[in-house]
Amino acid sequence: MAGAGREELGMEVMKPLIDEEDSDGISDEEQENTFLPVKTHYQLENEEGITFIQTLTHLLKGNIGTGLLGLPLAIKNAGIVVGPISLVFIGVISVHCMHILVRCSHSLCQRMKKSSLGYSDTVSCAMEVGPLTALQKRASWGRYVVDFFLVITQLGFCGVYVVFLAENVKQVHEGFLESKIAPMNINATGSSSEKRNTDLRIYMLCFLPFLVLLVFIRDLKSLSLLSLLANLSMAVSLVIIYQYIVRDLADPRKLPPVVGWKKYPLFFGTAVFAFEGIGVFSLERNFLHLVNKSHMGHDNTQTCRTSVKFQSKVLPLENRMKDSARFPQALNIGMAIVMALYISLATLGYMRFGDEVKGSITLNLPQDKWLYQSVKILYSFGIFVTYSIQFYVPAEILTPVVTSRVRQKWKLLSELVVRALLVCSTCAVAVLIPRLDLVISFVGAVSSSTLGLILPPLVEILTFYKENLSLLTIFKDVFIAVVGFVGFLTGTYVTVEEIIYPASTVLANATGSFPTDVNATDLVVGLK
């Protein structure tokens, strides 16, 4: 009986995010009758909610551990003065857009008589209540647009993870071979050099079967222990990284304060990409919290049905907080800590390594000391586990499109096949386009800027246009949307140009090694 309940819960979790109906056939109109009153918004029945400290912890986890490592190279693309200032500017705007989404979600829940709304549903409802008839008739398009950009963003994250794993394991493996072979015979140098030239793509392909098996774990509850260990390993790694980079810092006056405009769009894409990391971790944490309570005898099927739809931004955490009135305070504190870590590691990392800084700062750590080799191992473990969590949203969106078209007995097999193909697609991008720093900057400029900067202010205008928005608010929203759109255009232009004509970038990044090794050191940016 308990096993059947868990199976039913698992199937509820895998329902399509873009579907208008629940997997059991209950329509939105019928489900409205089962929602709690709006006055108990986000205080679901039989749910204790998460505390202020837990919310703050989830905010930190959702933003720390991935994009953080690629920011030193981003500072290099902006300058030692312009880079940190721009990070603060983008961070403040991103946090403000998170507040906008929460406020719009609250207002639309009241109007639509909904218990809770996720990001895509908030955009769809805002279009529905907006002033333009054309948008009202096509309100469902808002949900599809958000889901589309979510898929691009999350699969982009996963593609970078493949490169990150291959790169760091390659360095650890070669360091191990050098330490073992060098003392043994005089020919060690030639042998070690031959090993060092092993193509990075070989390491990527070696990870492929393990990643496929990892994403076959459909229940995120099964990853709760691994996720905890991953968090601890990345926290320890960050401490070791900080203690290394604070030594032998270069004089910042010797570093360029401003870099040409040609490189700045690469910085913009990476920075926006870094601040777009909260969604899936929040979803994973909240869902684990819901499922972990199921063994206590609570009926959480309806709760999961309304909660697992939340896809991005801060809405998942705000929806689950015990005292949601304190969420803005938790968001401000959490993101202030995140910005402090981003700016400090990015600036110190660039000051420590200068023009030699690489796509991931872990790649600048010494290969002849096992303390720093262990950092690469620990962080790689954390990224490996995080792959499955980042993979959750695109799998949740895409797999039901296929499984809904096959017979019941083939649903599980078809779902596993779709998951395997999605993993292969992320690996294929990593193998075919080793310049993933540009691909990730492209994803950041196109997808993350759309989700994080362009849509939220437009949603605010659509949601509150009847409430006589002040000219200052309208100007502010238009300004943010324009900043995001300009970043969208320039980031797309520069990254596409660099992908098509990579010679100048390759020559600039090369440090004297053989060209086949260029992608092995400088090509992972914006690890999210």
Secondary structure, DSSP 8 states (H G I E B T S, - for coil): -HHHHHHHHHHHHTS-TT-SS-TTS--HHHHHTTS--GGGTT--TT---B-HHHHHHHHHHHHSSSGGGGHHHHHHTT-TTHHHHHHHHHHHHHHHHHHHHHHHHHHHHHHHT-S---HHHHHHHHHHHSS-HHHHHTHHHHHHHHHHHHHHHHHHHHHHHHHHHHHHHHHHHHHHHHHHHTTT-TTHHHHHHHHHT--HHHHHHHHHHHHHHHHT---GGGGHHHHHHHHHHHHHHHHHHHHHHTSS---GGGS-S---TTTHHHHHHHHHHHTT-HHHHHHHHHHHHHHHTGGGT---HHHHHHHTT--STTHHHHHHBTTGGGHHHHHHHHHHHHHHHHHHHHHHHHHHHGGG--SSGGGGS-SS-HHHHHHHHHHHHHHHHHHHHHHHHHHHHHHHHHHTTS-GGGHHHHHHHHHHHHHHHHHHHHHH---HHHHHHHHIIIIIHIIIIIHHHHHHHHHHGGG---HHHHHHHHHHHHHHHHHHHHHHHHHHHHHHS-HHHHHHH--SS-GGGGGGTS---S--
